[in-house]
Amino acid sequence: MRYSRDSASHVLASLTMALVACGDSSGSSTTTGPTTNETGSVGSTSIDGGSGGSSGSTVPTTDGSGGVSDSASDTGAASTGGVGPKFDVGGGGNTDVGGNTGGPGSCRPSEIYGAAGGFPAFTDPNYAAFLNKAVAIVTHNNWDPAPNNFSLTVVDISGDPPPPNLNYLAPLYHHPTWTLDNLGKIFGLTLDSDGNLYVAPTTAYGANPSPATIKRIDGVTGEITAFATLPNNGPAMGNLNYDCVSQTIYVSNFEDGRIYQIDMNGKIVSTYHHQTGDVTMGPPADPGEPDGQFAPLGQRPWAIQSNAGRLYYSVWVEHLQTPDPNCDNEVWSVGYVDKSGVPDPATAKMEFSLPTINGGTNSTPVSDISFAQTGWMLVAQRTMSNDNGTSAHQSTTFEYDYQNGTWVSQGTTYVVGELLPYSAAGGVDHDFDPNGYVWMTGDALDFYTPDVVYGLQGTPYGGGGVETSTLIDLDHEITQQDKTVYGDVEVPIPGDAMPVPPPS
């Protein structure tokens, strides 16, 4: 909890690689070079009741760590193991400064290493008490009938830590327009460097009649506008993330298995197909797409996070009703061709697969990725019973440390939920304060001992469970369950945090 104690110029013409991907019966795939197209559920029951349904003059080259270097602009970037630049930090000659304190693109230093974007400064008088405070922003399915059927909540998490393991009645803010009717069913959330919010349509809570349009929420007025519409006839999107270096947004598409790169005018810059490695400049032209069907398991990206020169993403391999006896859910990464942010499929690699938990026979998909103050990675799972059927109590938050070029599991250092310590709802973020907290969405955080708390858990940096955590019920009603309601969480950093040390 942050209770303050205190489009590309150079693209490789042809690339080849072998992806050993779950869901690909051949065990490998052929990668094509970038192409140009100018045209542009029923969940299971459990203990707490039922469930809901750039430019330059050199050709970029890959480095030994899987990153991409550009000798014209990346000199001085951080590196590991003496294998060349890995991180997308500009050298001393970089004068493209934006944001609050400067950096490549619009980056503040903390954003380069995965922090959420700028702090929203809504002018609504009801938000005045939240200005210059530490806040968490949470997406969710609605819990109340109109006009209070909000899909987005800002939570004040500033001040001294309240007593742990008891519901904290945190101040909440909802702009009056942030309703299910106006935002639709949303899960994924990101912020740009100026504090504007972007939300993605989801089927994590069930079928979605409006699956194709990413929406933008102005960081000053709170106004909702359509930002970008992607090819999608039903499955909707996974998650999305703003990359401050390229100043573009990446979105995972559950229908065609592609990760879309979108500029800040809502135009598709490129797409990257996880299974085949195909990269397009502009929209894809996949035969038969969109067809209204989910991309096959093992070919479906969900969580997505740009960090330190690579795009990290999860691949949804299995869920409760469709286990894979050979493969678990996975986390991958891919480098960029250059600072334009176009993915370079030759650098794609699987970072790790997720273990099973709670004596189960299958893992659950990762829906959110966050990089902590130390550079460690946090991944949050969401329990899914089928493609658009959600459940609970089979997911957690895992922590990974980068050691000698490999992400090494630190286990479940952050335990979400009280009675069932596998109650992660799929969102995780960190406040980049060395003495701060990790924030996670979850179910059954307090389960009738004495309250019924569903919503947000803040656990001190270093790990722990509810016994040391702040628990916040996000509808301020602590007698009824709100199972499977909550989604993603982002913690924007007021001003900036010091750059975190890179993984080493």
PyMOL commands that set and color helices and strands:
alter all, ss='L'
color gray80, all
select helices_A, chain A and resi 109-112+125-130+180-183+466-468
alter helices_A, ss='H'
color red, helices_A
select strands_A, chain A and resi 35-36+61-62+68-69+135-140+152-156+172-173+186-191+197-201+213-217+224-229+237-243+248-253+258-263+268-273+279-281+300-307+310-316+330-336+343-353+366-371+377-381+384-386+389-390+397-403+406-414+424-430+437-447+452-460+470-473+486-490
alter strands_A, ss='S'
color yellow, strands_A
deselect
rebuild
show_as cartoon
